[in-house]
Each structure stands twice: as structure tokens, then as C-alpha cells.
Amino acid sequence: MRASQDFIKQLELLYEQYEKEVLEKQHVGILEEKTVKTYLLHSNNFVRWCRNDFVPGVRKEGKR
């Protein structure tokens, strides 16, 4: 784990708030579906990286 358990808990709570805000912006027409998917994918990957559950580029390394 790259961060303490307490930090991860706080980060996950913040991510939930972020996700709600992004989805609300989509609901009112400010953000398009493709943009929402991108925002949530990358921010979720960051949270996973902090948990040491994600390594950037690993999937693509095997395709070389």
C-alpha cells in the first residue's frame, strides 16, 4: 500500500463525493457520457494506485 489505511478511507470518501458531483453534472447536461467515463476511470485508477492495486501501463506492456 502506498498510503496509510486512514488516508485511503478519506480518499475513498472524497472519491464518492467526486463521483456524485460528476454524475450530477452529467444529469444536468454539463458533462457528456464519454467525459464522465474518462473522469471516473482515471480518478478511480488513482485511488487504486494509492491502494497499490493498480500499476499504470501494465496491461499495455504485455502487448509489445
PDB file of N, CA, C and O in Angstrom:
ATOM      1  N   MET A   1       0.847  -1.177   0.000  1.00  0.00           N
ATOM      2  CA  MET A   1       0.000   0.000   0.000  1.00  0.00           C
ATOM      3  C   MET A   1       0.890   1.237   0.000  1.00  0.00           C
ATOM      4  O   MET A   1       1.848   1.337   0.766  1.00  0.00           O
ATOM      5  N   ARG A   2       0.553   2.160  -0.865  1.00  0.00           N
ATOM      6  CA  ARG A   2       1.344   3.387  -0.991  1.00  0.00           C
ATOM      7  C   ARG A   2       0.963   4.432   0.053  1.00  0.00           C
ATOM      8  O   ARG A   2       1.712   5.382   0.284  1.00  0.00           O
ATOM      9  N   ALA A   3      -0.181   4.264   0.677  1.00  0.00           N
ATOM     10  CA  ALA A   3      -0.673   5.246   1.633  1.00  0.00           C
ATOM     11  C   ALA A   3      -1.249   4.513   2.843  1.00  0.00           C
ATOM     12  O   ALA A   3      -1.559   3.324   2.773  1.00  0.00           O
ATOM     13  N   SER A   4      -1.385   5.228   3.936  1.00  0.00           N
ATOM     14  CA  SER A   4      -1.931   4.623   5.150  1.00  0.00           C
ATOM     15  C   SER A   4      -3.410   4.282   4.959  1.00  0.00           C
ATOM     16  O   SER A   4      -4.092   4.842   4.101  1.00  0.00           O
ATOM     17  N   GLN A   5      -3.878   3.357   5.778  1.00  0.00           N
ATOM     18  CA  GLN A   5      -5.281   2.947   5.720  1.00  0.00           C
ATOM     19  C   GLN A   5      -6.206   4.130   5.997  1.00  0.00           C
ATOM     20  O   GLN A   5      -7.247   4.261   5.352  1.00  0.00           O
ATOM     21  N   ASP A   6      -5.846   4.984   6.935  1.00  0.00           N
ATOM     22  CA  ASP A   6      -6.668   6.166   7.246  1.00  0.00           C
ATOM     23  C   ASP A   6      -6.764   7.092   6.040  1.00  0.00           C
ATOM     24  O   ASP A   6      -7.839   7.600   5.723  1.00  0.00           O
ATOM     25  N   PHE A   7      -5.643   7.305   5.376  1.00  0.00           N
ATOM     26  CA  PHE A   7      -5.648   8.160   4.190  1.00  0.00           C
ATOM     27  C   PHE A   7      -6.523   7.557   3.093  1.00  0.00           C
ATOM     28  O   PHE A   7      -7.286   8.268   2.441  1.00  0.00           O
ATOM     29  N   ILE A   8      -6.410   6.248   2.894  1.00  0.00           N
ATOM     30  CA  ILE A   8      -7.205   5.572   1.865  1.00  0.00           C
ATOM     31  C   ILE A   8      -8.690   5.741   2.157  1.00  0.00           C
ATOM     32  O   ILE A   8      -9.474   6.006   1.245  1.00  0.00           O
ATOM     33  N   LYS A   9      -9.084   5.589   3.418  1.00  0.00           N
ATOM     34  CA  LYS A   9     -10.502   5.767   3.791  1.00  0.00           C
ATOM     35  C   LYS A   9     -10.968   7.178   3.449  1.00  0.00           C
ATOM     36  O   LYS A   9     -12.044   7.352   2.876  1.00  0.00           O
ATOM     37  N   GLN A  10     -10.175   8.180   3.792  1.00  0.00           N
ATOM     38  CA  GLN A  10     -10.527   9.567   3.484  1.00  0.00           C
ATOM     39  C   GLN A  10     -10.596   9.774   1.971  1.00  0.00           C
ATOM     40  O   GLN A  10     -11.499  10.441   1.467  1.00  0.00           O
ATOM     41  N   LEU A  11      -9.646   9.202   1.265  1.00  0.00           N
ATOM     42  CA  LEU A  11      -9.611   9.334  -0.186  1.00  0.00           C
ATOM     43  C   LEU A  11     -10.840   8.700  -0.819  1.00  0.00           C
ATOM     44  O   LEU A  11     -11.427   9.268  -1.741  1.00  0.00           O
ATOM     45  N   GLU A  12     -11.234   7.533  -0.335  1.00  0.00           N
ATOM     46  CA  GLU A  12     -12.428   6.863  -0.867  1.00  0.00           C
ATOM     47  C   GLU A  12     -13.687   7.680  -0.611  1.00  0.00           C
ATOM     48  O   GLU A  12     -14.566   7.744  -1.470  1.00  0.00           O
ATOM     49  N   LEU A  13     -13.787   8.307   0.566  1.00  0.00           N
ATOM     50  CA  LEU A  13     -14.936   9.175   0.848  1.00  0.00           C
ATOM     51  C   LEU A  13     -14.956  10.376  -0.098  1.00  0.00           C
ATOM     52  O   LEU A  13     -16.010  10.761  -0.604  1.00  0.00           O
ATOM     53  N   LEU A  14     -13.791  10.957  -0.326  1.00  0.00           N
ATOM     54  CA  LEU A  14     -13.707  12.081  -1.262  1.00  0.00           C
ATOM     55  C   LEU A  14     -14.045  11.645  -2.685  1.00  0.00           C
ATOM     56  O   LEU A  14     -14.708  12.373  -3.423  1.00  0.00           O
ATOM     57  N   TYR A  15     -13.588  10.459  -3.062  1.00  0.00           N
ATOM     58  CA  TYR A  15     -13.901   9.945  -4.394  1.00  0.00           C
ATOM     59  C   TYR A  15     -15.407   9.770  -4.564  1.00  0.00           C
ATOM     60  O   TYR A  15     -15.950  10.079  -5.625  1.00  0.00           O
ATOM     61  N   GLU A  16     -16.081   9.280  -3.537  1.00  0.00           N
ATOM     62  CA  GLU A  16     -17.542   9.131  -3.608  1.00  0.00           C
ATOM     63  C   GLU A  16     -18.213  10.482  -3.847  1.00  0.00           C
ATOM     64  O   GLU A  16     -19.142  10.583  -4.649  1.00  0.00           O
ATOM     65  N   GLN A  17     -17.751  11.507  -3.161  1.00  0.00           N
ATOM     66  CA  GLN A  17     -18.297  12.855  -3.364  1.00  0.00           C
ATOM     67  C   GLN A  17     -18.024  13.339  -4.785  1.00  0.00           C
ATOM     68  O   GLN A  17     -18.898  13.914  -5.434  1.00  0.00           O
ATOM     69  N   TYR A  18     -16.813  13.101  -5.257  1.00  0.00           N
ATOM     70  CA  TYR A  18     -16.416  13.495  -6.609  1.00  0.00           C
ATOM     71  C   TYR A  18     -17.302  12.797  -7.640  1.00  0.00           C
ATOM     72  O   TYR A  18     -17.796  13.424  -8.578  1.00  0.00           O
ATOM     73  N   GLU A  19     -17.495  11.493  -7.453  1.00  0.00           N
ATOM     74  CA  GLU A  19     -18.314  10.721  -8.376  1.00  0.00           C
ATOM     75  C   GLU A  19     -19.745  11.271  -8.432  1.00  0.00           C
ATOM     76  O   GLU A  19     -20.313  11.415  -9.515  1.00  0.00           O
ATOM     77  N   LYS A  20     -20.317  11.574  -7.282  1.00  0.00           N
ATOM     78  CA  LYS A  20     -21.669  12.146  -7.231  1.00  0.00           C
ATOM     79  C   LYS A  20     -21.724  13.479  -7.982  1.00  0.00           C
ATOM     80  O   LYS A  20     -22.660  13.735  -8.739  1.00  0.00           O
ATOM     81  N   GLU A  21     -20.722  14.316  -7.766  1.00  0.00           N
ATOM     82  CA  GLU A  21     -20.690  15.617  -8.422  1.00  0.00           C
ATOM     83  C   GLU A  21     -20.566  15.477  -9.939  1.00  0.00           C
ATOM     84  O   GLU A  21     -21.248  16.175 -10.689  1.00  0.00           O
ATOM     85  N   VAL A  22     -19.702  14.580 -10.380  1.00  0.00           N
ATOM     86  CA  VAL A  22     -19.521  14.357 -11.815  1.00  0.00           C
ATOM     87  C   VAL A  22     -20.820  13.834 -12.426  1.00  0.00           C
ATOM     88  O   VAL A  22     -21.242  14.303 -13.483  1.00  0.00           O
ATOM     89  N   LEU A  23     -21.455  12.862 -11.764  1.00  0.00           N
ATOM     90  CA  LEU A  23     -22.707  12.309 -12.288  1.00  0.00           C
ATOM     91  C   LEU A  23     -23.824  13.341 -12.306  1.00  0.00           C
ATOM     92  O   LEU A  23     -24.658  13.335 -13.211  1.00  0.00           O
ATOM     93  N   GLU A  24     -23.848  14.225 -11.320  1.00  0.00           N
ATOM     94  CA  GLU A  24     -24.837  15.305 -11.308  1.00  0.00           C
ATOM     95  C   GLU A  24     -24.609  16.250 -12.491  1.00  0.00           C
ATOM     96  O   GLU A  24     -25.565  16.693 -13.128  1.00  0.00           O
ATOM     97  N   LYS A  25     -23.353  16.553 -12.780  1.00  0.00           N
ATOM     98  CA  LYS A  25     -23.040  17.416 -13.931  1.00  0.00           C
ATOM     99  C   LYS A  25     -23.493  16.754 -15.232  1.00  0.00           C
ATOM    100  O   LYS A  25     -23.931  17.438 -16.158  1.00  0.00           O
ATOM    101  N   GLN A  26     -23.390  15.436 -15.302  1.00  0.00           N
ATOM    102  CA  GLN A  26     -23.893  14.723 -16.479  1.00  0.00           C
ATOM    103  C   GLN A  26     -25.416  14.804 -16.531  1.00  0.00           C
ATOM    104  O   GLN A  26     -25.998  15.035 -17.591  1.00  0.00           O
ATOM    105  N   HIS A  27     -26.045  14.615 -15.396  1.00  0.00           N
ATOM    106  CA  HIS A  27     -27.506  14.619 -15.323  1.00  0.00           C
ATOM    107  C   HIS A  27     -28.097  15.949 -15.798  1.00  0.00           C
ATOM    108  O   HIS A  27     -29.147  15.965 -16.441  1.00  0.00           O
ATOM    109  N   VAL A  28     -27.435  17.048 -15.488  1.00  0.00           N
ATOM    110  CA  VAL A  28     -27.956  18.354 -15.894  1.00  0.00           C
ATOM    111  C   VAL A  28     -27.428  18.802 -17.254  1.00  0.00           C
ATOM    112  O   VAL A  28     -27.728  19.905 -17.712  1.00  0.00           O
ATOM    113  N   GLY A  29     -26.636  17.936 -17.900  1.00  0.00           N
ATOM    114  CA  GLY A  29     -26.201  18.221 -19.258  1.00  0.00           C
ATOM    115  C   GLY A  29     -24.910  18.992 -19.402  1.00  0.00           C
ATOM    116  O   GLY A  29     -24.574  19.434 -20.501  1.00  0.00           O
ATOM    117  N   ILE A  30     -24.178  19.165 -18.314  1.00  0.00           N
ATOM    118  CA  ILE A  30     -22.914  19.906 -18.388  1.00  0.00           C
ATOM    119  C   ILE A  30     -21.795  19.017 -18.923  1.00  0.00           C
ATOM    120  O   ILE A  30     -20.931  19.479 -19.669  1.00  0.00           O
ATOM    121  N   LEU A  31     -21.813  17.735 -18.540  1.00  0.00           N
ATOM    122  CA  LEU A  31     -20.800  16.792 -18.997  1.00  0.00           C
ATOM    123  C   LEU A  31     -21.439  15.700 -19.851  1.00  0.00           C
ATOM    124  O   LEU A  31     -22.551  15.247 -19.576  1.00  0.00           O
ATOM    125  N   GLU A  32     -20.724  15.291 -20.883  1.00  0.00           N
ATOM    126  CA  GLU A  32     -21.206  14.204 -21.727  1.00  0.00           C
ATOM    127  C   GLU A  32     -20.768  12.858 -21.144  1.00  0.00           C
ATOM    128  O   GLU A  32     -19.828  12.791 -20.351  1.00  0.00           O
ATOM    129  N   GLU A  33     -21.458  11.790 -21.546  1.00  0.00           N
ATOM    130  CA  GLU A  33     -21.193  10.457 -21.007  1.00  0.00           C
ATOM    131  C   GLU A  33     -19.734  10.041 -21.176  1.00  0.00           C
ATOM    132  O   GLU A  33     -19.129   9.499 -20.251  1.00  0.00           O
ATOM    133  N   LYS A  34     -19.177  10.293 -22.342  1.00  0.00           N
ATOM    134  CA  LYS A  34     -17.785   9.913 -22.600  1.00  0.00           C
ATOM    135  C   LYS A  34     -16.833  10.635 -21.644  1.00  0.00           C
ATOM    136  O   LYS A  34     -15.876  10.038 -21.150  1.00  0.00           O
ATOM    137  N   THR A  35     -17.091  11.895 -21.390  1.00  0.00           N
ATOM    138  CA  THR A  35     -16.270  12.685 -20.475  1.00  0.00           C
ATOM    139  C   THR A  35     -16.388  12.148 -19.055  1.00  0.00           C
ATOM    140  O   THR A  35     -15.389  12.033 -18.344  1.00  0.00           O
ATOM    141  N   VAL A  36     -17.604  11.821 -18.644  1.00  0.00           N
ATOM    142  CA  VAL A  36     -17.843  11.276 -17.307  1.00  0.00           C
ATOM    143  C   VAL A  36     -17.074   9.966 -17.134  1.00  0.00           C
ATOM    144  O   VAL A  36     -16.423   9.757 -16.111  1.00  0.00           O
ATOM    145  N   LYS A  37     -17.150   9.096 -18.123  1.00  0.00           N
ATOM    146  CA  LYS A  37     -16.429   7.821 -18.041  1.00  0.00           C
ATOM    147  C   LYS A  37     -14.934   8.049 -17.891  1.00  0.00           C
ATOM    148  O   LYS A  37     -14.279   7.370 -17.100  1.00  0.00           O
ATOM    149  N   THR A  38     -14.392   8.991 -18.636  1.00  0.00           N
ATOM    150  CA  THR A  38     -12.966   9.298 -18.553  1.00  0.00           C
ATOM    151  C   THR A  38     -12.601   9.840 -17.178  1.00  0.00           C
ATOM    152  O   THR A  38     -11.636   9.388 -16.562  1.00  0.00           O
ATOM    153  N   TYR A  39     -13.375  10.811 -16.699  1.00  0.00           N
ATOM    154  CA  TYR A  39     -13.104  11.398 -15.382  1.00  0.00           C
ATOM    155  C   TYR A  39     -13.101  10.323 -14.299  1.00  0.00           C
ATOM    156  O   TYR A  39     -12.191  10.271 -13.472  1.00  0.00           O
ATOM    157  N   LEU A  40     -14.122   9.467 -14.305  1.00  0.00           N
ATOM    158  CA  LEU A  40     -14.258   8.474 -13.251  1.00  0.00           C
ATOM    159  C   LEU A  40     -13.231   7.351 -13.378  1.00  0.00           C
ATOM    160  O   LEU A  40     -12.726   6.852 -12.373  1.00  0.00           O
ATOM    161  N   LEU A  41     -12.930   6.963 -14.584  1.00  0.00           N
ATOM    162  CA  LEU A  41     -11.933   5.905 -14.778  1.00  0.00           C
ATOM    163  C   LEU A  41     -10.571   6.332 -14.235  1.00  0.00           C
ATOM    164  O   LEU A  41      -9.943   5.599 -13.472  1.00  0.00           O
ATOM    165  N   HIS A  42     -10.126   7.507 -14.629  1.00  0.00           N
ATOM    166  CA  HIS A  42      -8.804   7.957 -14.231  1.00  0.00           C
ATOM    167  C   HIS A  42      -8.719   8.269 -12.738  1.00  0.00           C
ATOM    168  O   HIS A  42      -7.711   7.968 -12.098  1.00  0.00           O
ATOM    169  N   SER A  43      -9.757   8.862 -12.189  1.00  0.00           N
ATOM    170  CA  SER A  43      -9.719   9.149 -10.754  1.00  0.00           C
ATOM    171  C   SER A  43      -9.800   7.859  -9.946  1.00  0.00           C
ATOM    172  O   SER A  43      -9.147   7.743  -8.909  1.00  0.00           O
ATOM    173  N   ASN A  44     -10.589   6.888 -10.402  1.00  0.00           N
ATOM    174  CA  ASN A  44     -10.652   5.600  -9.713  1.00  0.00           C
ATOM    175  C   ASN A  44      -9.309   4.874  -9.806  1.00  0.00           C
ATOM    176  O   ASN A  44      -8.872   4.241  -8.845  1.00  0.00           O
ATOM    177  N   ASN A  45      -8.665   4.969 -10.953  1.00  0.00           N
ATOM    178  CA  ASN A  45      -7.342   4.353 -11.087  1.00  0.00           C
ATOM    179  C   ASN A  45      -6.345   4.971 -10.115  1.00  0.00           C
ATOM    180  O   ASN A  45      -5.482   4.271  -9.584  1.00  0.00           O
ATOM    181  N   PHE A  46      -6.455   6.269  -9.879  1.00  0.00           N
ATOM    182  CA  PHE A  46      -5.567   6.908  -8.906  1.00  0.00           C
ATOM    183  C   PHE A  46      -5.804   6.353  -7.508  1.00  0.00           C
ATOM    184  O   PHE A  46      -4.852   6.067  -6.783  1.00  0.00           O
ATOM    185  N   VAL A  47      -7.069   6.200  -7.127  1.00  0.00           N
ATOM    186  CA  VAL A  47      -7.395   5.634  -5.816  1.00  0.00           C
ATOM    187  C   VAL A  47      -6.837   4.212  -5.728  1.00  0.00           C
ATOM    188  O   VAL A  47      -6.252   3.835  -4.712  1.00  0.00           O
ATOM    189  N   ARG A  48      -7.015   3.435  -6.773  1.00  0.00           N
ATOM    190  CA  ARG A  48      -6.485   2.071  -6.806  1.00  0.00           C
ATOM    191  C   ARG A  48      -4.954   2.078  -6.703  1.00  0.00           C
ATOM    192  O   ARG A  48      -4.373   1.232  -6.024  1.00  0.00           O
ATOM    193  N   TRP A  49      -4.307   3.027  -7.372  1.00  0.00           N
ATOM    194  CA  TRP A  49      -2.854   3.149  -7.316  1.00  0.00           C
ATOM    195  C   TRP A  49      -2.414   3.419  -5.876  1.00  0.00           C
ATOM    196  O   TRP A  49      -1.430   2.845  -5.409  1.00  0.00           O
ATOM    197  N   CYS A  50      -3.132   4.283  -5.182  1.00  0.00           N
ATOM    198  CA  CYS A  50      -2.807   4.574  -3.779  1.00  0.00           C
ATOM    199  C   CYS A  50      -2.945   3.328  -2.914  1.00  0.00           C
ATOM    200  O   CYS A  50      -2.200   3.158  -1.949  1.00  0.00           O
ATOM    201  N   ARG A  51      -3.900   2.449  -3.253  1.00  0.00           N
ATOM    202  CA  ARG A  51      -4.089   1.197  -2.529  1.00  0.00           C
ATOM    203  C   ARG A  51      -3.078   0.132  -2.970  1.00  0.00           C
ATOM    204  O   ARG A  51      -3.045  -0.966  -2.416  1.00  0.00           O
ATOM    205  N   ASN A  52      -2.271   0.460  -3.953  1.00  0.00           N
ATOM    206  CA  ASN A  52      -1.303  -0.465  -4.551  1.00  0.00           C
ATOM    207  C   ASN A  52      -2.025  -1.600  -5.281  1.00  0.00           C
ATOM    208  O   ASN A  52      -1.572  -2.745  -5.285  1.00  0.00           O
ATOM    209  N   ASP A  53      -3.151  -1.256  -5.893  1.00  0.00           N
ATOM    210  CA  ASP A  53      -3.997  -2.205  -6.611  1.00  0.00           C
ATOM    211  C   ASP A  53      -4.021  -1.893  -8.112  1.00  0.00           C
ATOM    212  O   ASP A  53      -4.831  -2.462  -8.844  1.00  0.00           O
ATOM    213  N   PHE A  54      -3.161  -1.014  -8.569  1.00  0.00           N
ATOM    214  CA  PHE A  54      -3.134  -0.591  -9.966  1.00  0.00           C
ATOM    215  C   PHE A  54      -1.723  -0.149 -10.318  1.00  0.00           C
ATOM    216  O   PHE A  54      -1.073   0.567  -9.556  1.00  0.00           O
ATOM    217  N   VAL A  55      -1.260  -0.588 -11.488  1.00  0.00           N
ATOM    218  CA  VAL A  55       0.048  -0.158 -11.986  1.00  0.00           C
ATOM    219  C   VAL A  55      -0.172   0.405 -13.385  1.00  0.00           C
ATOM    220  O   VAL A  55      -0.595  -0.325 -14.281  1.00  0.00           O
ATOM    221  N   PRO A  56       0.109   1.694 -13.589  1.00  0.00           N
ATOM    222  CA  PRO A  56      -0.096   2.301 -14.900  1.00  0.00           C
ATOM    223  C   PRO A  56       0.680   1.570 -15.993  1.00  0.00           C
ATOM    224  O   PRO A  56       1.866   1.277 -15.840  1.00  0.00           O
ATOM    225  N   GLY A  57       0.005   1.287 -17.079  1.00  0.00           N
ATOM    226  CA  GLY A  57       0.651   0.726 -18.251  1.00  0.00           C
ATOM    227  C   GLY A  57       0.882  -0.770 -18.249  1.00  0.00           C
ATOM    228  O   GLY A  57       1.381  -1.304 -19.239  1.00  0.00           O
ATOM    229  N   VAL A  58       0.542  -1.465 -17.184  1.00  0.00           N
ATOM    230  CA  VAL A  58       0.818  -2.898 -17.104  1.00  0.00           C
ATOM    231  C   VAL A  58       0.104  -3.658 -18.204  1.00  0.00           C
ATOM    232  O   VAL A  58       0.710  -4.528 -18.829  1.00  0.00           O
ATOM    233  N   ARG A  59      -1.145  -3.366 -18.460  1.00  0.00           N
ATOM    234  CA  ARG A  59      -1.907  -4.074 -19.490  1.00  0.00           C
ATOM    235  C   ARG A  59      -1.260  -3.913 -20.852  1.00  0.00           C
ATOM    236  O   ARG A  59      -1.206  -4.862 -21.634  1.00  0.00           O
ATOM    237  N   LYS A  60      -0.768  -2.714 -21.140  1.00  0.00           N
ATOM    238  CA  LYS A  60      -0.166  -2.440 -22.444  1.00  0.00           C
ATOM    239  C   LYS A  60       1.240  -3.017 -22.566  1.00  0.00           C
ATOM    240  O   LYS A  60       1.688  -3.306 -23.676  1.00  0.00           O
ATOM    241  N   GLU A  61       1.945  -3.190 -21.447  1.00  0.00           N
ATOM    242  CA  GLU A  61       3.302  -3.740 -21.510  1.00  0.00           C
ATOM    243  C   GLU A  61       3.295  -5.134 -22.127  1.00  0.00           C
ATOM    244  O   GLU A  61       4.223  -5.491 -22.853  1.00  0.00           O
ATOM    245  N   GLY A  62       2.287  -5.906 -21.854  1.00  0.00           N
ATOM    246  CA  GLY A  62       2.201  -7.255 -22.393  1.00  0.00           C
ATOM    247  C   GLY A  62       1.895  -7.312 -23.869  1.00  0.00           C
ATOM    248  O   GLY A  62       2.031  -8.372 -24.480  1.00  0.00           O
ATOM    249  N   LYS A  63       1.483  -6.198 -24.468  1.00  0.00           N
ATOM    250  CA  LYS A  63       1.114  -6.164 -25.896  1.00  0.00           C
ATOM    251  C   LYS A  63       2.263  -5.779 -26.795  1.00  0.00           C
ATOM    252  O   LYS A  63       2.093  -5.709 -28.012  1.00  0.00           O
ATOM    253  N   ARG A  64       3.429  -5.527 -26.231  1.00  0.00           N
ATOM    254  CA  ARG A  64       4.570  -5.098 -27.043  1.00  0.00           C
ATOM    255  C   ARG A  64       5.095  -6.197 -27.893  1.00  0.00           C
ATOM    256  O   ARG A  64       6.056  -5.998 -28.636  1.00  0.00           O
TER     257      ARG A  64
END
